[in-house]
Amino acid sequence: MYSIVPITTSLLVFLFLNHTCQGLSSKTPLLRRLRSIIPSNFPLALPWYEDGLEFSCTGCSKCCQVDGDVWLAPEEVSNIIDYLAVSNDGGSNDLSSIDGFRKKYVRAEIGPSSSDSDSDIDESQSWMCLKRKKGSCVFLDSSGQCGIYDVRPVQCHTYPFWPSLLEDVEDWEDESVLPDDITIEEGTDDRHWSADLGGCEGIGRIIDAVAKVDEKNLKKVDLDQLIDEQREVVIVEREEIIAKRKEAKRHWDRFPGEEIKTTTWYL
């Protein structure tokens, strides 16, 4: 019987010597070039988003209006309280301001030692779930701006590069939605944003450039060039994607509410 390891190694070497590694340059580290020829469903293969992903925030604030929870880690709570104190929105940074933060912004709280009794919660390690106001995050103002943008939670600033949305290309594409002013063609899988299903208009945003072309001038426009130019603007590189994915995963893994993570909250 032949050994699997030598055969696999020989195959990899053969492929490496006889195949261009996904367009990677000779300056790319050898290990990464080797990984590029491994099928995506095998261990050590490069991520499917190796060449980056099309994303650019449109500022629509719809991700702040989804029917879902935002959980703050203990240090995020402290950072936000400090930020509000500086902006004169949260008062002095003492115990009373922490209590005030709870009353004004928090609807649920959980800690590593929490049980049915609130007295068992270790307040210094508490995770806090933000309230919602008229279907939106409590910090979203009437103009659609985030009131704590500079210190917004990990959950917010890593979106849409969450592990759950980067499992495969299908999950990523399912999160993409068309702007409300673009008509959905019958028979397609396209959809608009909704509070229950969510979605992001900034994913695959090159459609915006095409949608702005007037029909009368459509024949005069080089659509391929237009799309290429737009794509250059909205591509997020793999390094940033991986960094945000890891940050979101660490954040979610730390969360002490195991039942919550399997029912109502995930990243």
The 8 nearest C-alpha neighbors of each residue, nearest first, counted from 0:
[[1, 2, 3, 6, 5, 4, 7, 9],
 [2, 0, 3, 6, 5, 4, 7, 9],
 [1, 3, 4, 5, 0, 6, 7, 8],
 [4, 2, 6, 5, 7, 1, 8, 0],
 [3, 5, 7, 6, 2, 8, 9, 1],
 [6, 4, 8, 7, 3, 2, 9, 1],
 [7, 5, 9, 3, 8, 4, 10, 2],
 [8, 6, 10, 4, 9, 5, 3, 11],
 [7, 9, 5, 11, 10, 6, 4, 12],
 [10, 8, 12, 6, 11, 7, 5, 13],
 [11, 9, 13, 7, 8, 12, 6, 14],
 [10, 12, 14, 8, 13, 9, 15, 7],
 [11, 13, 15, 9, 10, 14, 16, 8],
 [14, 12, 10, 16, 11, 15, 17, 9],
 [15, 13, 11, 17, 12, 18, 16, 10],
 [14, 16, 12, 13, 18, 17, 11, 33],
 [15, 17, 13, 14, 18, 12, 19, 11],
 [18, 16, 14, 15, 13, 19, 12, 20],
 [19, 17, 14, 15, 16, 20, 36, 13],
 [18, 20, 21, 22, 17, 15, 23, 16],
 [21, 19, 22, 23, 35, 32, 36, 18],
 [22, 20, 23, 19, 35, 36, 32, 18],
 [21, 23, 20, 19, 24, 35, 32, 25],
 [24, 22, 21, 20, 27, 25, 32, 19],
 [23, 25, 26, 27, 22, 20, 32, 21],
 [24, 26, 27, 23, 28, 29, 32, 22],
 [27, 25, 24, 28, 23, 29, 32, 31],
 [26, 28, 25, 24, 23, 29, 32, 31],
 [29, 27, 31, 30, 26, 32, 25, 33],
 [28, 30, 32, 31, 33, 27, 25, 26],
 [31, 29, 33, 32, 28, 34, 27, 35],
 [30, 32, 34, 33, 28, 29, 35, 27],
 [31, 33, 29, 35, 34, 30, 20, 28],
 [34, 32, 30, 31, 35, 36, 29, 15],
 [33, 35, 31, 44, 37, 32, 36, 45],
 [34, 36, 32, 33, 37, 45, 20, 31],
 [37, 35, 34, 33, 20, 38, 15, 14],
 [36, 38, 44, 34, 35, 39, 41, 33],
 [39, 37, 40, 41, 44, 36, 35, 45],
 [38, 40, 44, 41, 37, 45, 47, 46],
 [41, 39, 38, 42, 44, 37, 43, 46],
 [40, 42, 39, 38, 44, 43, 37, 45],
 [41, 43, 44, 40, 39, 37, 38, 45],
 [44, 42, 34, 45, 41, 37, 39, 46],
 [45, 43, 34, 37, 39, 42, 41, 38],
 [44, 46, 35, 34, 49, 43, 47, 39],
 [47, 45, 48, 49, 44, 39, 237, 43],
 [46, 48, 49, 45, 39, 167, 168, 50],
 [49, 47, 51, 46, 50, 52, 237, 168],
 [48, 50, 46, 47, 51, 237, 45, 236],
 [51, 49, 48, 237, 52, 236, 47, 234],
 [50, 52, 236, 237, 48, 235, 49, 234],
 [53, 51, 235, 234, 54, 48, 236, 50],
 [52, 54, 234, 203, 233, 202, 235, 204],
 [55, 53, 202, 201, 233, 203, 234, 52],
 [54, 56, 201, 233, 57, 204, 202, 53],
 [55, 57, 201, 58, 54, 59, 200, 202],
 [58, 56, 59, 201, 55, 200, 60, 204],
 [57, 59, 60, 56, 61, 143, 144, 201],
 [58, 60, 57, 61, 143, 56, 62, 200],
 [61, 59, 63, 62, 58, 143, 64, 144],
 [62, 60, 64, 63, 59, 65, 199, 192],
 [61, 63, 64, 60, 65, 197, 199, 198],
 [64, 62, 61, 60, 136, 135, 65, 139],
 [65, 63, 135, 61, 62, 134, 136, 194],
 [64, 66, 194, 67, 197, 62, 63, 195],
 [67, 65, 195, 194, 64, 134, 68, 197],
 [68, 66, 65, 69, 264, 263, 195, 64],
 [69, 67, 70, 264, 128, 129, 66, 263],
 [68, 70, 128, 129, 71, 67, 154, 152],
 [69, 71, 128, 127, 68, 126, 129, 72],
 [70, 72, 127, 126, 75, 76, 128, 73],
 [71, 73, 126, 75, 74, 76, 70, 127],
 [74, 72, 76, 75, 124, 126, 125, 71],
 [73, 75, 77, 76, 72, 78, 71, 124],
 [76, 74, 78, 72, 77, 73, 71, 79],
 [75, 77, 73, 79, 74, 78, 71, 80],
 [78, 76, 74, 80, 75, 79, 81, 73],
 [79, 77, 75, 81, 80, 76, 82, 74],
 [78, 80, 82, 76, 81, 77, 83, 75],
 [81, 79, 83, 77, 82, 78, 84, 76],
 [82, 80, 84, 78, 79, 83, 77, 85],
 [83, 81, 79, 85, 80, 84, 78, 86],
 [82, 84, 89, 88, 86, 80, 85, 81],
 [83, 85, 89, 87, 90, 81, 82, 86],
 [86, 84, 82, 87, 83, 81, 88, 89],
 [85, 87, 83, 88, 84, 82, 89, 81],
 [88, 86, 84, 85, 89, 90, 83, 91],
 [89, 87, 83, 86, 84, 90, 85, 82],
 [88, 90, 84, 83, 87, 80, 96, 91],
 [91, 89, 84, 87, 88, 96, 92, 83],
 [92, 90, 84, 93, 96, 89, 95, 87],
 [91, 93, 96, 84, 81, 90, 80, 94],
 [94, 92, 96, 95, 91, 97, 90, 98],
 [93, 95, 97, 96, 98, 92, 99, 91],
 [94, 96, 98, 97, 93, 99, 92, 91],
 [97, 95, 99, 98, 93, 94, 92, 100],
 [98, 96, 100, 94, 99, 95, 101, 93],
 [97, 99, 95, 101, 96, 100, 94, 102],
 [98, 100, 96, 102, 97, 101, 95, 103],
 [101, 99, 97, 103, 98, 102, 104, 96],
 [102, 100, 105, 98, 99, 104, 103, 97],
 [101, 103, 99, 100, 104, 105, 98, 106],
 [102, 104, 100, 101, 99, 105, 130, 98],
 [103, 105, 130, 101, 100, 129, 102, 137],
 [106, 104, 129, 101, 130, 128, 107, 102],
 [105, 107, 130, 129, 128, 104, 108, 127],
 [108, 106, 128, 105, 127, 109, 129, 130],
 [109, 107, 127, 126, 128, 125, 110, 106],
 [108, 110, 126, 125, 113, 127, 120, 107],
 [109, 111, 125, 113, 112, 120, 124, 121],
 [112, 110, 255, 113, 109, 124, 121, 125],
 [113, 111, 110, 120, 119, 121, 114, 109],
 [114, 112, 120, 110, 119, 111, 109, 115],
 [115, 113, 116, 119, 112, 117, 120, 109],
 [114, 116, 117, 113, 119, 118, 120, 109],
 [115, 117, 114, 118, 119, 113, 120, 112],
 [118, 116, 119, 120, 115, 113, 114, 108],
 [119, 117, 116, 120, 113, 121, 114, 115],
 [118, 120, 113, 117, 116, 112, 114, 121],
 [121, 119, 113, 110, 118, 117, 122, 112],
 [122, 120, 124, 123, 110, 125, 112, 119],
 [121, 123, 125, 124, 120, 110, 73, 126],
 [122, 124, 121, 125, 73, 110, 120, 74],
 [125, 123, 122, 73, 121, 110, 126, 111],
 [126, 124, 110, 122, 109, 73, 123, 121],
 [125, 127, 72, 109, 71, 73, 108, 110],
 [128, 126, 108, 71, 70, 107, 105, 125],
 [127, 129, 70, 107, 69, 105, 106, 108],
 [130, 128, 105, 104, 69, 106, 127, 70],
 [129, 131, 106, 105, 104, 137, 128, 136],
 [130, 132, 136, 137, 135, 134, 133, 129],
 [133, 131, 137, 135, 134, 136, 130, 139],
 [132, 134, 135, 131, 136, 137, 64, 130],
 [133, 135, 132, 131, 64, 136, 66, 65],
 [136, 134, 64, 132, 131, 133, 63, 137],
 [137, 135, 131, 138, 139, 63, 132, 64],
 [136, 138, 131, 132, 130, 139, 135, 104],
 [139, 137, 146, 136, 145, 140, 147, 135],
 [140, 138, 145, 136, 137, 144, 143, 146],
 [141, 139, 143, 142, 144, 138, 145, 146],
 [140, 142, 143, 139, 144, 145, 138, 135],
 [143, 141, 140, 144, 139, 145, 60, 146],
 [144, 142, 140, 141, 139, 60, 145, 59],
 [143, 145, 140, 142, 139, 146, 60, 141],
 [146, 144, 139, 148, 147, 138, 140, 143],
 [145, 147, 138, 148, 139, 144, 140, 149],
 [148, 146, 151, 145, 150, 149, 138, 79],
 [147, 149, 151, 145, 150, 146, 144, 152],
 [148, 150, 147, 151, 146, 82, 145, 79],
 [151, 149, 148, 147, 79, 152, 78, 82],
 [150, 152, 148, 147, 149, 155, 156, 153],
 [153, 151, 154, 155, 150, 156, 71, 75],
 [154, 152, 156, 155, 157, 247, 151, 250],
 [153, 155, 152, 157, 156, 247, 158, 69],
 [156, 154, 152, 153, 158, 157, 151, 69],
 [155, 157, 153, 158, 154, 152, 151, 243],
 [156, 158, 243, 155, 160, 154, 153, 159],
 [159, 157, 160, 155, 156, 161, 154, 243],
 [158, 160, 161, 157, 164, 199, 156, 202],
 [161, 159, 158, 244, 157, 243, 240, 164],
 [160, 162, 244, 266, 164, 163, 159, 158],
 [163, 161, 165, 164, 244, 266, 166, 248],
 [164, 162, 161, 165, 166, 266, 170, 265],
 [165, 163, 171, 170, 161, 162, 166, 160],
 [164, 166, 162, 167, 163, 171, 161, 170],
 [167, 165, 164, 163, 162, 170, 168, 171],
 [168, 166, 165, 169, 170, 171, 47, 164],
 [167, 169, 171, 170, 172, 165, 166, 47],
 [168, 170, 172, 171, 167, 173, 166, 164],
 [171, 169, 173, 164, 168, 172, 167, 166],
 [172, 170, 168, 164, 169, 174, 173, 165],
 [171, 173, 169, 175, 174, 170, 168, 202],
 [172, 174, 170, 171, 175, 169, 198, 176],
 [175, 173, 198, 172, 171, 199, 176, 170],
 [176, 174, 199, 172, 202, 173, 198, 200],
 [177, 175, 200, 191, 190, 199, 198, 192],
 [176, 178, 191, 200, 190, 179, 181, 189],
 [179, 177, 180, 181, 200, 191, 176, 192],
 [178, 180, 181, 191, 177, 182, 192, 176],
 [179, 181, 178, 182, 177, 191, 183, 210],
 [182, 180, 179, 178, 183, 177, 210, 191],
 [183, 181, 184, 180, 179, 177, 178, 191],
 [184, 182, 189, 185, 181, 190, 187, 177],
 [183, 185, 187, 182, 186, 189, 188, 181],
 [184, 186, 187, 183, 188, 189, 182, 190],
 [185, 187, 184, 188, 189, 183, 190, 182],
 [188, 186, 189, 185, 184, 183, 190, 182],
 [189, 187, 190, 186, 185, 183, 184, 173],
 [190, 188, 187, 183, 176, 177, 191, 184],
 [191, 189, 176, 177, 188, 192, 183, 175],
 [190, 192, 176, 177, 179, 178, 193, 189],
 [191, 193, 198, 197, 176, 190, 194, 199],
 [194, 192, 197, 196, 195, 191, 198, 65],
 [193, 195, 65, 197, 66, 196, 64, 192],
 [194, 196, 66, 193, 197, 65, 67, 192],
 [197, 195, 193, 194, 198, 192, 65, 66],
 [198, 196, 193, 194, 192, 65, 195, 62],
 [197, 199, 174, 192, 175, 176, 196, 200],
 [198, 200, 175, 201, 176, 202, 174, 197],
 [201, 199, 176, 202, 177, 178, 175, 198],
 [200, 202, 55, 204, 56, 54, 199, 57],
 [203, 201, 54, 175, 204, 200, 53, 199],
 [204, 202, 53, 205, 54, 201, 175, 206],
 [203, 205, 201, 206, 202, 207, 54, 53],
 [204, 206, 207, 203, 208, 229, 230, 226],
 [205, 207, 209, 204, 208, 210, 203, 226],
 [208, 206, 210, 205, 209, 204, 211, 178],
 [209, 207, 206, 211, 210, 205, 229, 212],
 [208, 210, 206, 211, 207, 212, 205, 222],
 [209, 211, 207, 212, 208, 206, 181, 213],
 [212, 210, 209, 208, 213, 207, 206, 214],
 [213, 211, 210, 209, 217, 214, 216, 208],
 [212, 214, 216, 215, 217, 211, 210, 209],
 [215, 213, 217, 216, 212, 218, 211, 210],
 [216, 214, 213, 217, 218, 212, 219, 220],
 [217, 215, 219, 213, 214, 218, 220, 212],
 [216, 218, 214, 220, 219, 215, 213, 212],
 [219, 217, 220, 216, 215, 221, 214, 222],
 [218, 220, 216, 217, 221, 215, 222, 214],
 [221, 219, 217, 218, 222, 216, 225, 212],
 [220, 222, 224, 223, 225, 219, 218, 217],
 [223, 221, 225, 224, 220, 226, 209, 217],
 [224, 222, 226, 225, 221, 227, 228, 220],
 [223, 225, 227, 222, 221, 226, 228, 220],
 [226, 224, 222, 228, 223, 227, 221, 229],
 [225, 227, 229, 223, 228, 224, 230, 222],
 [228, 226, 224, 230, 229, 225, 223, 231],
 [229, 227, 225, 231, 226, 230, 224, 232],
 [228, 230, 226, 232, 231, 227, 205, 225],
 [229, 231, 227, 233, 232, 228, 226, 234],
 [232, 230, 228, 229, 233, 234, 227, 226],
 [231, 233, 229, 230, 234, 228, 55, 53],
 [234, 232, 54, 53, 230, 55, 231, 235],
 [233, 235, 53, 52, 231, 51, 232, 230],
 [236, 234, 52, 51, 53, 233, 54, 237],
 [235, 237, 51, 238, 239, 234, 240, 52],
 [236, 238, 51, 240, 239, 49, 241, 50],
 [239, 237, 241, 240, 236, 242, 235, 51],
 [240, 238, 242, 237, 241, 236, 243, 235],
 [239, 241, 237, 243, 238, 242, 244, 160],
 [240, 242, 244, 238, 239, 243, 237, 245],
 [243, 241, 239, 245, 244, 240, 238, 246],
 [244, 242, 246, 157, 240, 245, 241, 247],
 [243, 245, 241, 247, 161, 160, 246, 242],
 [246, 244, 248, 242, 243, 247, 241, 249],
 [245, 247, 243, 249, 244, 248, 242, 250],
 [246, 248, 250, 244, 245, 249, 161, 243],
 [247, 249, 245, 251, 250, 246, 252, 244],
 [250, 248, 252, 246, 251, 247, 245, 253],
 [249, 251, 247, 248, 253, 252, 246, 254],
 [250, 252, 248, 254, 253, 249, 247, 266],
 [253, 251, 249, 254, 250, 248, 255, 247],
 [254, 252, 250, 251, 255, 249, 72, 248],
 [253, 255, 251, 252, 256, 250, 257, 126],
 [256, 254, 111, 257, 253, 110, 109, 252],
 [257, 255, 259, 258, 254, 260, 109, 110],
 [256, 258, 260, 259, 255, 261, 254, 262],
 [257, 259, 261, 260, 256, 262, 263, 255],
 [260, 258, 262, 256, 261, 257, 263, 264],
 [261, 259, 264, 257, 258, 265, 262, 263],
 [260, 262, 258, 259, 263, 257, 264, 265],
 [263, 261, 259, 260, 264, 258, 265, 257],
 [262, 264, 259, 260, 261, 265, 67, 68],
 [265, 263, 260, 259, 262, 68, 261, 266],
 [264, 266, 260, 263, 251, 261, 163, 262],
 [265, 161, 163, 162, 251, 247, 248, 264]]
